[in-house]
């Protein structure tokens, strides 16, 4: 983990509202966010620095800011739920402060997405400290210790790519280009590819936060359009393309465990987000790509059986 200066850490504490520990926000997988990202996520800034020359009715503007902030929070929260599970992270996700924040976020987003509201209610009902062992067992069964478990967490594992051997490198390069375009660098200790679900969720978190910043400080229309267009493209070309199939597959495997409701919540969120941005969500019947037989033979040689 990169060491932050005292000044940098204080700035992060002021500007971030991650629910579990407002004074100690969790590290992003993007190592230089929020230190160098042009983003403000705090209510404190909105209160002490009122918007000048506002061209939008204040109720409408504040509502748009709140929605963007709510979306940013829920993307980050969900990304943490898909990290390798530890009791510490689970305690943070299931803390009273975290659940209160999640409840307020869901209420802000639910009016335009009833299905999302239902999935969120089930999601919150399973976020209890005592359910960690159940979550951990389901997580291990679904994702295992191998690079590709029964339900892969990586985008390029989904879809028929037999006709295009360059599908994988092209998609990874496109993701890297998205991240670079917004000045984001994957942390050295992130240990995940560009197409891991945690990175893609966190990228949408950053974009939504940037949208809130552009609205709050009334940046020019080009800056706001850039954030919104990037979210639309990213959903259409990446996150919204494969996560419906991923979430459906995971929900079937995890059943009514805490991980199963995480999967259903993921699907409901992404579908609601696709509707919000006017893009079609990917098919939930998307298949896993064919396994490379040579790579599979090398894996089988280790003698560890695959979970069934």
C-alpha positions as CSV (number, residue, x, y, z in Angstrom):
1,X,0.0,0.0,0.0
2,X,1.3,3.4,-0.8
3,X,2.1,5.7,2.1
4,X,0.2,8.9,2.2
5,X,1.5,12.2,3.5
6,X,-0.3,13.7,6.5
7,X,-1.7,16.5,4.4
8,X,-3.0,14.0,1.8
9,X,-4.6,11.8,4.4
10,X,-6.4,14.8,6.0
11,X,-7.7,15.8,2.6
12,X,-9.0,12.3,2.0
13,X,-10.7,12.3,5.4
14,X,-12.5,15.5,4.7
15,X,-13.7,14.7,1.2
16,X,-14.8,11.0,1.4
17,X,-18.0,9.7,3.0
18,X,-17.5,6.0,2.8
19,X,-20.0,4.7,5.3
20,X,-18.1,2.4,7.7
21,X,-15.3,4.8,8.9
22,X,-15.7,8.3,7.6
23,X,-12.4,9.3,9.1
24,X,-10.5,6.3,7.7
25,X,-11.8,5.6,4.1
26,X,-10.9,2.2,2.6
27,X,-8.1,2.2,0.0
28,X,-9.3,2.1,-3.6
29,X,-7.8,-0.4,-6.0
30,X,-6.8,2.7,-8.0
31,X,-3.7,3.7,-6.1
32,X,-3.8,7.4,-7.0
33,X,-7.5,7.9,-6.2
34,X,-8.7,10.1,-4.6
35,X,-5.4,11.9,-4.0
36,X,-5.0,13.1,-7.6
37,X,-8.5,12.7,-8.9
38,X,-10.6,15.8,-9.5
39,X,-13.4,14.8,-7.2
40,X,-15.2,16.0,-4.1
41,X,-17.5,13.5,-2.3
42,X,-18.2,15.3,0.9
43,X,-21.4,17.1,2.2
44,X,-19.1,19.4,4.1
45,X,-17.8,21.0,0.9
46,X,-21.4,21.5,-0.5
47,X,-22.4,23.3,2.7
48,X,-19.5,25.7,3.1
49,X,-19.0,26.5,-0.6
50,X,-22.4,27.3,-2.2
51,X,-22.8,27.1,-5.9
52,X,-22.5,30.5,-7.7
53,X,-24.3,31.5,-10.9
54,X,-26.5,28.5,-10.7
55,X,-28.4,28.0,-14.0
56,X,-30.4,25.0,-12.8
57,X,-33.2,25.2,-10.2
58,X,-31.5,24.5,-6.9
59,X,-33.9,21.6,-6.1
60,X,-33.2,19.9,-9.4
61,X,-29.4,20.5,-9.1
62,X,-29.1,19.3,-5.6
63,X,-31.2,16.2,-6.5
64,X,-28.8,15.4,-9.4
65,X,-25.8,15.8,-7.1
66,X,-27.4,13.5,-4.4
67,X,-28.2,10.9,-7.0
68,X,-24.6,10.9,-8.4
69,X,-23.2,10.7,-4.9
70,X,-25.6,7.8,-4.0
71,X,-24.5,5.9,-7.2
72,X,-20.9,6.5,-6.4
73,X,-21.3,5.1,-2.9
74,X,-23.2,2.0,-3.9
75,X,-20.7,1.1,-6.6
76,X,-17.9,1.4,-4.0
77,X,-19.8,-0.6,-1.4
78,X,-20.5,-3.4,-3.9
79,X,-16.9,-3.5,-5.0
80,X,-15.8,-4.1,-1.4
81,X,-18.4,-6.9,-1.2
82,X,-16.6,-8.7,-4.0
83,X,-13.1,-8.4,-2.5
84,X,-11.4,-11.4,-1.0
85,X,-13.5,-11.8,2.2
86,X,-12.1,-10.9,5.5
87,X,-13.8,-10.5,8.8
88,X,-12.6,-6.9,9.1
89,X,-14.1,-5.9,5.7
90,X,-17.3,-7.8,6.6
91,X,-17.5,-5.9,9.9
92,X,-17.2,-2.6,8.1
93,X,-19.8,-3.5,5.5
94,X,-22.3,-4.7,8.2
95,X,-21.7,-1.9,10.7
96,X,-24.6,0.2,11.8
97,X,-23.2,3.3,10.2
98,X,-22.6,1.5,6.9
99,X,-26.1,0.1,6.8
100,X,-27.6,3.5,7.6
101,X,-25.8,5.0,4.7
102,X,-26.7,2.2,2.4
103,X,-30.4,2.6,3.4
104,X,-30.3,6.3,2.6
105,X,-28.6,5.6,-0.8
106,X,-31.2,3.0,-1.7
107,X,-34.1,5.4,-0.9
108,X,-32.5,8.0,-3.1
109,X,-32.2,5.6,-6.1
110,X,-35.2,3.4,-5.6
111,X,-37.9,5.7,-6.9
112,X,-37.0,5.1,-10.5
113,X,-36.1,1.4,-10.1
114,X,-38.7,-0.7,-8.0
115,X,-36.8,-3.9,-8.7
116,X,-33.7,-2.4,-7.4
117,X,-35.5,-1.5,-4.1
118,X,-36.6,-5.1,-3.6
119,X,-33.2,-6.5,-4.3
120,X,-31.7,-3.9,-2.0
121,X,-34.0,-4.9,0.9
122,X,-33.0,-8.5,0.5
123,X,-29.3,-7.5,0.3
124,X,-29.5,-5.4,3.5
125,X,-31.3,-8.2,5.3
126,X,-28.2,-10.5,4.8
127,X,-25.7,-7.9,5.9
128,X,-25.2,-9.1,9.4
129,X,-21.9,-9.6,11.3
130,X,-22.9,-13.1,12.3
131,X,-23.3,-14.2,8.7
132,X,-19.7,-13.9,7.8
133,X,-19.0,-17.6,7.8
134,X,-21.9,-18.3,5.5
135,X,-20.8,-15.6,3.1
136,X,-17.2,-16.9,3.2
137,X,-18.2,-20.5,2.5
138,X,-20.3,-19.5,-0.4
139,X,-17.6,-17.2,-1.8
140,X,-15.0,-19.9,-1.6
141,X,-17.3,-22.4,-3.3
142,X,-18.1,-20.0,-6.2
143,X,-14.7,-18.4,-6.8
144,X,-12.2,-20.8,-5.2
145,X,-8.5,-20.3,-5.2
146,X,-7.9,-20.8,-8.9
147,X,-7.5,-18.0,-11.5
148,X,-10.8,-19.2,-13.0
149,X,-13.3,-20.7,-10.5
150,X,-16.8,-21.9,-11.2
151,X,-18.0,-18.4,-11.5
152,X,-15.3,-16.1,-12.9
153,X,-15.0,-12.6,-11.6
154,X,-13.4,-11.3,-14.8
155,X,-15.1,-9.9,-17.8
156,X,-13.2,-11.6,-20.6
157,X,-14.3,-15.0,-19.3
158,X,-17.8,-14.3,-20.6
159,X,-18.8,-14.5,-24.2
160,X,-18.0,-16.7,-27.3
161,X,-14.6,-15.6,-28.5
162,X,-13.7,-18.6,-30.7
163,X,-13.9,-16.5,-33.8
164,X,-11.6,-13.7,-32.5
165,X,-8.4,-14.7,-30.8
166,X,-7.6,-11.1,-30.1
167,X,-10.8,-10.6,-28.1
168,X,-9.1,-10.8,-24.7
169,X,-6.1,-8.4,-25.3
170,X,-8.3,-5.9,-27.1
171,X,-10.8,-5.8,-24.2
172,X,-8.1,-5.5,-21.6
173,X,-6.4,-2.7,-23.6
174,X,-9.8,-0.9,-23.9
175,X,-10.3,-1.1,-20.1
176,X,-6.8,0.2,-19.5
177,X,-7.5,3.1,-21.9
178,X,-10.7,4.0,-20.0
179,X,-8.8,4.1,-16.7
180,X,-5.9,6.1,-18.1
181,X,-8.3,8.6,-19.7
182,X,-9.4,9.6,-16.3
183,X,-5.9,9.6,-14.8
184,X,-6.4,6.4,-12.8
185,X,-3.6,4.0,-12.1
186,X,-4.2,0.5,-10.7
187,X,-2.5,0.1,-7.3
188,X,0.6,-2.0,-7.3
189,X,-0.8,-4.3,-4.7
190,X,-4.3,-4.7,-6.3
191,X,-3.2,-8.1,-7.8
192,X,-6.1,-8.1,-10.3
193,X,-6.5,-7.7,-14.0
194,X,-8.2,-4.7,-15.5
195,X,-11.3,-6.7,-16.1
196,X,-11.9,-7.8,-12.5
197,X,-15.4,-6.8,-11.3
198,X,-13.9,-4.9,-8.3
199,X,-12.0,-2.6,-10.7
200,X,-14.9,-2.1,-13.0
201,X,-17.3,-1.2,-10.1
202,X,-14.7,1.2,-8.6
203,X,-14.3,2.9,-12.0
204,X,-18.0,3.6,-12.1
205,X,-17.7,4.9,-8.5
206,X,-15.1,7.3,-9.6
207,X,-17.1,8.5,-12.7
208,X,-20.2,9.0,-10.7
209,X,-18.3,11.0,-8.1
210,X,-16.7,13.1,-10.8
211,X,-20.2,13.8,-12.2
212,X,-21.3,15.0,-8.7
213,X,-18.2,17.3,-8.6
214,X,-19.0,18.7,-12.1
215,X,-22.6,19.4,-11.0
216,X,-21.6,20.9,-7.6
217,X,-19.1,23.3,-9.0
218,X,-21.0,24.0,-12.2
219,X,-18.2,23.1,-14.5
220,X,-18.8,23.6,-18.2
221,X,-21.2,21.3,-20.0
222,X,-18.3,19.5,-21.8
223,X,-16.9,18.3,-18.4
224,X,-20.3,17.0,-17.3
225,X,-21.0,15.3,-20.6
226,X,-17.6,13.7,-20.5
227,X,-18.4,12.0,-17.2
228,X,-21.9,10.9,-18.3
229,X,-20.8,9.7,-21.7
230,X,-18.0,7.7,-20.2
231,X,-20.4,6.0,-17.8
232,X,-22.8,5.2,-20.7
233,X,-20.0,3.8,-22.8
234,X,-18.5,1.8,-20.0
235,X,-21.8,0.2,-19.2
236,X,-22.6,-0.6,-22.8
237,X,-19.1,-2.0,-23.7
238,X,-18.0,-3.5,-20.4
239,X,-19.8,-3.7,-17.0
240,X,-23.3,-3.8,-18.3
241,X,-22.4,-6.3,-21.0
242,X,-21.3,-9.2,-18.8
243,X,-22.5,-8.7,-15.2
244,X,-26.1,-9.8,-15.8
245,X,-24.8,-13.2,-16.9
246,X,-22.2,-13.2,-14.1
247,X,-24.8,-12.3,-11.5
248,X,-27.4,-14.9,-12.7
249,X,-24.8,-17.6,-12.6
250,X,-23.6,-16.6,-9.2
251,X,-27.2,-16.4,-7.8
252,X,-27.9,-20.0,-9.0
253,X,-24.8,-21.2,-7.3
254,X,-25.0,-19.3,-4.1
255,X,-28.7,-19.7,-3.5
256,X,-30.2,-17.9,-0.5
257,X,-26.8,-17.4,1.1
258,X,-25.5,-13.8,1.7
259,X,-23.5,-14.1,-1.5
260,X,-26.6,-15.0,-3.4
261,X,-28.4,-11.8,-2.4
262,X,-25.2,-9.9,-3.3
263,X,-25.5,-11.4,-6.8
264,X,-29.2,-10.4,-7.1
265,X,-28.4,-6.9,-5.9
266,X,-25.6,-6.6,-8.4
267,X,-27.9,-7.6,-11.3
268,X,-30.7,-5.2,-10.2
269,X,-28.2,-2.3,-9.8
270,X,-26.6,-2.9,-13.2
271,X,-30.0,-3.2,-15.0
272,X,-31.2,-0.1,-13.3
273,X,-28.0,1.7,-14.3
274,X,-28.4,0.6,-17.9
275,X,-32.0,2.0,-17.9
276,X,-30.8,5.2,-16.4
277,X,-28.2,5.7,-19.1
278,X,-30.3,4.4,-22.0
279,X,-28.3,1.3,-22.9
280,X,-29.3,-2.3,-23.2
281,X,-28.1,-4.6,-20.5
282,X,-26.2,-7.7,-21.7
283,X,-27.8,-11.0,-22.0
284,X,-28.0,-13.0,-18.8
285,X,-27.5,-16.1,-20.9
286,X,-24.0,-15.1,-22.0
287,X,-21.8,-18.2,-21.8
288,X,-18.3,-18.7,-20.4
289,X,-15.6,-18.7,-22.9
290,X,-14.0,-22.0,-23.9
291,X,-11.2,-23.0,-21.6
292,X,-7.7,-23.1,-23.1
293,X,-6.9,-26.9,-23.1
294,X,-3.2,-26.4,-22.6
295,X,-3.7,-24.0,-19.6
296,X,-6.3,-26.4,-18.2
297,X,-3.9,-29.3,-18.5
298,X,-1.2,-27.4,-16.5
299,X,-3.8,-26.6,-13.9
300,X,-4.9,-30.2,-13.6
301,X,-1.4,-31.3,-13.1
302,X,-1.3,-29.6,-9.6
303,X,-3.7,-32.3,-8.3
304,X,-6.2,-30.0,-6.7
305,X,-9.7,-30.9,-7.7
306,X,-12.0,-28.2,-9.0
307,X,-15.0,-27.4,-6.8
308,X,-18.3,-28.8,-8.2
